């Protein structure tokens, strides 16, 4: 079995050496296609033993990735970006997983994304189709995906991704996404990616029409749909007007039966009920028990990184919010219990709240 690493890069001297060093034990060849670097990217790739090719950039990520794949004669192609670092994994374990399943399929990599947030950094997870069988190519000029309706199954392969800490690619990606959404108005995936990009650029109102289109067009079984629904709800809550909260209420009501077994959804529901009550206490006071119910449900569900979502919504973040709920409702002992639980998992804000009780 031949497994090859296949990458496209541009100006990646910060992270490329670390990426290649981590992946090298798992692959037989490392193929790096440079799309116009002006730094030491090419030299670093060569120093690490990679084969380096050039591709003139034509504003199409799939075209570049497909050119890179054409340089490979592997049975399987591991596709990584330069800011992704594969965690240690034995080659024989990877081969065993690949041999355990018949037919044509794509291997899923569990990626841990580190991103900036108010408390410092947060972590989210997602399963990405990254180990492609020979012959599979990409489609889409941006946020490209493997072509064809090929199932994706998880592998014992994990990677850390730190790119969000160093670069916001939203402004770069936006023109490509606008073109894709215009050319494919019925494609729910592009509607979601455009909505998500506008949200990340703090253009919340502009993102809503695309979130609504994504929500209307997407099918329940689509892998990206649960995360898209949660982002849609966060956007409505961030806007926070009575009209947006009413819209969020309709989404929550429709999705509770579908997504109620996922801690990220239950977590945002807890935030929704809190905002709903605060928006009109007299009218919505009856929703108060739902806040406690949602965060307790998060803790019952626990952490399931393979489902994707924010790390902590099934543990320390939910425990902290539950502690805050008990604190404001005058239940000091319960507040302390859950603050201690969150602090015991290293959550800084919980440690700070505990100081206030000393």
C-alpha positions in Angstrom: 0.0 0.0 0.0 1.4 3.4 -1.0 0.3 6.5 1.0 1.4 9.9 -0.3 1.2 13.3 1.2 -0.2 15.8 -1.3 -0.2 19.6 -0.5 -0.6 23.0 -2.1 1.3 25.9 -0.4 2.1 29.5 -0.6 4.3 31.5 1.8 4.1 28.8 4.5 7.6 29.1 6.1 6.1 29.6 9.6 4.6 26.1 9.8 5.6 23.9 6.9 8.6 22.2 8.5 6.5 21.2 11.5 3.7 19.9 9.2 6.0 17.8 7.1 7.9 16.4 10.1 4.7 15.2 11.7 3.3 13.6 8.5 6.6 12.0 7.2 6.4 8.8 9.2 3.0 8.0 7.7 3.7 8.4 4.0 5.9 7.1 1.3 6.2 10.3 -0.7 5.6 14.0 0.1 4.4 16.1 -2.8 4.3 19.8 -2.3 2.9 22.1 -5.0 3.9 25.8 -4.6 1.5 28.4 -6.0 3.8 31.4 -5.9 5.7 31.7 -2.6 8.0 34.6 -2.0 9.6 33.2 1.2 11.5 30.0 2.1 8.6 27.7 1.6 10.2 25.8 -1.4 13.6 25.5 0.3 12.0 24.1 3.5 10.0 21.6 1.6 13.1 20.4 -0.3 15.1 20.3 3.0 12.4 18.0 4.5 12.6 15.6 1.6 9.5 16.7 -0.3 9.1 16.8 -4.1 8.4 20.3 -5.0 6.3 21.4 -8.1 5.0 24.7 -9.3 1.5 25.7 -10.3 0.5 29.1 -11.6 -2.4 30.3 -9.4 -5.7 30.7 -11.4 -8.0 31.6 -8.5 -9.2 28.1 -8.1 -8.2 25.9 -5.2 -9.6 22.7 -6.8 -7.5 23.3 -9.9 -4.3 23.5 -7.7 -5.2 20.5 -5.6 -6.0 18.4 -8.6 -2.7 19.3 -10.2 -1.0 18.2 -7.0 -3.0 14.9 -7.0 -2.0 14.3 -10.6 1.7 14.1 -9.4 0.9 11.2 -7.1 0.7 7.5 -8.0 -0.3 6.5 -4.5 -3.1 4.2 -3.5 -4.2 6.8 -0.9 -3.4 10.5 -0.8 -3.3 12.4 2.5 -4.3 16.0 1.9 -3.0 18.5 4.4 -2.6 22.3 4.7 0.7 23.6 6.0 -0.8 24.8 9.3 -2.1 21.3 10.1 0.1 18.9 12.2 -0.8 15.2 12.3 -0.7 13.7 15.8 1.5 10.6 16.3 -0.1 7.6 14.7 1.5 4.3 13.8 1.6 3.5 10.1 0.4 0.0 10.7 -2.6 1.2 12.6 -3.5 3.5 9.7 -3.0 0.7 7.1 -5.2 -1.7 9.3 -8.0 0.9 9.2 -7.7 1.3 5.5 -7.8 -2.4 4.9 -10.7 -3.0 7.2 -13.3 -1.5 4.8 -14.1 -2.5 1.2 -15.4 -0.4 -1.7 -14.6 3.2 -2.5 -14.6 5.6 0.4 -12.7 8.5 1.9 -10.9 8.6 5.2 -11.9 11.2 7.7 -9.3 13.1 9.8 -10.4 14.5 13.2 -9.0 18.1 13.3 -8.6 20.2 16.4 -8.8 23.9 15.5 -7.4 26.5 17.9 -8.9 29.9 17.6 -8.8 33.2 19.5 -11.6 34.1 21.9 -12.2 36.5 24.8 -10.8 34.1 27.4 -7.7 33.5 25.4 -8.1 30.6 23.0 -10.8 28.0 22.3 -10.7 24.7 20.5 -13.3 23.2 18.1 -13.3 19.9 16.3 -14.4 18.6 12.9 -14.1 15.5 10.8 -12.7 16.3 7.4 -12.4 14.1 4.3 -8.6 14.1 3.9 -7.4 10.6 2.9 -8.5 10.1 -0.7 -8.3 6.9 -2.7 -6.5 7.1 -6.0 -8.4 8.9 -8.7 -10.6 11.1 -6.5 -10.4 14.8 -7.4 -11.7 18.1 -6.0 -14.5 20.4 -7.1 -15.2 24.1 -6.2 -12.9 27.1 -6.5 -13.1 27.7 -2.8 -13.8 25.4 0.2 -13.2 22.7 -2.3 -14.6 19.2 -1.6 -13.9 15.8 -3.0 -15.9 15.1 -6.2 -18.7 12.6 -6.2 -21.0 11.2 -3.6 -18.3 9.1 -1.8 -18.9 8.2 1.8 -16.5 9.4 4.4 -15.5 7.2 7.4 -13.3 8.2 10.4 -9.8 7.0 10.7 -7.5 6.8 13.7 -5.9 10.0 12.4 -6.0 13.4 14.3 -4.4 16.7 13.5 -3.9 20.1 15.2 -4.6 23.3 13.3 -3.3 26.7 14.4 -3.9 28.8 11.3 -6.8 30.8 12.8 -4.4 32.3 15.4 -2.2 33.9 12.7 -4.4 34.7 9.7 -8.0 35.6 9.0 -8.7 34.4 5.5 -12.2 35.8 5.4 -11.5 38.8 3.2 -9.4 36.7 0.8 -12.1 34.0 0.6 -15.1 36.3 0.3 -14.9 37.1 -3.5 -14.6 33.4 -4.3 -17.5 32.5 -2.2 -19.7 35.3 -3.7 -19.0 33.9 -7.1 -19.8 30.3 -6.1 -23.0 31.3 -4.4 -24.0 33.3 -7.5 -23.2 30.5 -9.9 -24.8 27.8 -7.6 -27.7 29.5 -5.8 -29.2 26.1 -4.9 -26.0 24.7 -3.3 -26.6 24.8 0.4 -22.9 24.2 1.2 -21.8 27.5 -0.5 -24.6 29.3 1.1 -23.3 28.1 4.5 -19.7 28.9 3.8 -20.6 32.4 2.6 -22.8 33.0 5.7 -20.1 31.7 8.0 -17.5 33.9 6.4 -19.6 37.1 6.7 -20.3 36.2 10.3 -16.6 35.9 11.0 -16.1 39.3 9.4 -18.7 40.7 11.9 -21.1 41.4 9.0 -24.0 39.7 10.9 -27.0 41.2 9.1 -25.4 40.5 5.7 -24.9 36.9 6.7 -28.5 36.2 7.6 -30.0 35.8 4.1 -27.3 33.2 3.3 -27.9 31.4 6.7 -31.6 31.2 5.8 -30.9 29.9 2.3 -28.5 27.3 3.8 -31.1 26.3 6.3 -33.8 26.0 3.7 -31.7 24.1 1.1 -29.7 21.7 3.3 -30.7 18.1 3.9 -30.8 16.7 7.4 -28.1 14.1 6.7 -25.5 16.6 5.5 -22.4 16.5 7.7 -21.9 20.3 7.9 -25.6 21.0 8.6 -25.6 20.7 12.5 -22.7 23.1 12.8 -24.4 25.5 10.3 -27.6 25.5 12.4 -25.7 26.3 15.5 -23.8 29.2 13.8 -27.1 30.5 12.5 -28.5 30.5 16.0 -25.4 32.2 17.4 -25.8 34.9 14.8 -29.4 35.5 15.7 -28.5 35.7 19.4 -25.7 38.1 18.7 -28.1 40.4 16.9 -30.5 39.9 19.8 -33.5 42.0 18.6 -37.0 40.7 19.3 -37.4 39.8 15.6 -34.1 37.8 15.6 -35.0 36.0 18.9 -38.4 35.1 17.4 -36.5 33.6 14.4 -34.2 31.7 16.7 -37.2 30.4 18.7 -38.6 28.8 15.5 -35.3 27.2 14.7 -34.8 25.8 18.2 -38.3 24.4 18.2 -37.8 22.7 14.9 -34.4 21.3 15.6 -34.6 20.1 19.2 -35.9 16.7 18.2 -33.1 16.4 15.5 -30.1 17.9 17.3 -31.0 17.5 21.0 -28.4 14.7 21.3 -25.5 17.1 20.6 -23.9 19.3 23.3 -23.2 22.2 21.0 -26.8 22.6 20.1 -28.0 22.2 23.7 -25.4 24.8 24.8 -26.6 27.4 22.3 -30.2 26.6 23.4 -29.2 27.5 26.9 -28.0 30.8 25.8 -31.1 31.3 23.7 -33.5 30.7 26.7 -31.4 33.1 28.8 -31.6 35.9 26.2 -35.3 35.2 25.6 -36.2 35.6 29.3 -34.1 38.7 29.7 -35.7 40.2 26.6 -39.1 40.3 28.4 -39.1 38.7 31.9 -42.8 39.1 32.5 -43.7 37.3 29.2 -41.0 34.6 29.2 -40.4 33.8 32.9 -41.8 30.3 32.3 -38.8 29.5 30.2 -36.4 29.8 33.2 -36.2 26.1 33.9 -35.1 25.5 30.3 -31.7 27.2 31.0 -30.8 24.7 33.7 -32.2 21.8 31.7 -30.1 22.7 28.6 -26.8 22.9 30.5 -27.5 19.8 32.5 -28.2 18.0 29.2 -24.8 19.2 27.9 -23.1 17.6 30.8 -25.0 14.4 30.4 -24.0 14.2 26.7 -20.4 15.0 27.5 -17.5 15.6 25.1 -17.9 13.9 21.7 -15.1 15.4 19.5 -15.9 13.1 16.6 -19.3 14.8 16.3 -17.6 18.2 15.8 -18.2 21.4 17.7 -16.6 23.5 20.4 -14.6 21.7 23.1 -16.1 22.4 26.5 -19.8 22.5 25.6 -20.1 19.0 27.0 -17.9 19.8 30.0 -16.3 22.9 31.5 -18.1 25.6 29.5 -21.5 24.0 30.3 -20.5 23.5 34.0 -19.4 27.2 34.2 -22.7 28.5 32.7 -24.7 26.2 35.0 -22.7 27.6 37.9 -23.5 31.2 36.7 -27.2 30.3 36.5 -27.2 29.0 40.0 -25.3 32.0 41.3 -27.7 34.5 39.8 -30.7 32.5 41.1 -29.3 32.5 44.7 -28.2 28.8 44.9 -24.7 29.3 46.2 -23.8 25.7 47.0 -24.8 24.5 43.6 -23.0 27.4 42.0 -19.8 26.5 43.8 -20.2 22.8 42.8 -20.3 23.6 39.1 -17.7 26.4 39.3 -15.3 23.9 41.0 -16.1 21.3 38.3 -15.2 23.7 35.5 -12.1 25.0 37.4 -11.0 21.4 37.9 -10.9 21.1 34.1 -8.6 24.2 33.9 -11.3 26.7 32.9 -9.9 30.2 33.8 -13.2 32.1 34.2 -14.4 29.5 36.7 -11.2 29.9 38.7 -11.9 33.7 38.8 -15.5 33.2 40.0 -14.3 31.0 42.8 -12.0 33.7 44.0 -15.0 35.9 44.6 -16.3 33.4 47.2 -13.1 33.5 49.3 
